[in-house]
Amino acid sequence: MVQKKVLELKEGDIILVYGDKAIVKKIESSGKGIKQGKVKCRIEAETIDEKKSIVVIRLAEEMIETE
């Protein structure tokens, strides 16, 4: 597995979320927040095995495991 910054993810990438492999369906990023001053990303993904929808919110500079 390779690690990427969340901001570098694209639709169709396979990521590891909560121990399951999932395909990124949509990714949105917000502007800098007032309190923390950091960009956040909202990732909508679907697990490969169960076809279950997952929504994850992470900081843009955080690393996430990809395939």
N, C-alpha and C positions, 0 to 999 in steps of 0.2 A: 504494500500500500504506500502511496505517496501522499504527502501533505501539501495542501495549497492554502493560500489565504482565502477567506470567505469571499472577499470582493472579487477574486479572480475566477470564481465559479461561473459556468455557463449552463444554459438549458441543455439537458441530455447527459450531463456529467453524472457519474455514479459515485455516491458518497456513502460513508458508514455513519448511521445515526442510531443510537441506542442499541448497537450490536447488530443491526439489520442493514443490508445493502438497499439503497434507495436511489431512484432516478430523479434528478432535479427537473421539475416541471416549470417553475417560475421563480425568479429572484428579483427582489426589490431592495433598493438601498435608500436610507433616509439621510437627511442632512445632519449636521452636527447638532447634538442635543444641547439644551441650555445648562442642565445640571452637570453632566459628565463631559460634554464637549467632544463626543466621539460618534463616528458614523456607525449605524447599525444596519444589518441586512436581515430581511425576512425571506426565508427559503421555504418554498412549497415543493414537497417531494412525494413520491409514491413508492412504497416498498416493492421490491421485485417479487418476493414470494407471495405475499398476501394481497397485493394491490390496495393497500391501506394508505390513505392520505396522511401526511405528516407535515406540520408547520413548525419550523425552528427559527428562533431569532438569536443571532449571534453578532458580536462586534465584527466590523469589516476587517480588522487587522488580525483577528483570531485565526488559528490554523485548524483545518478540518481534514480528515482522512478521505482520500479519493482513490479511485481505481484507474 
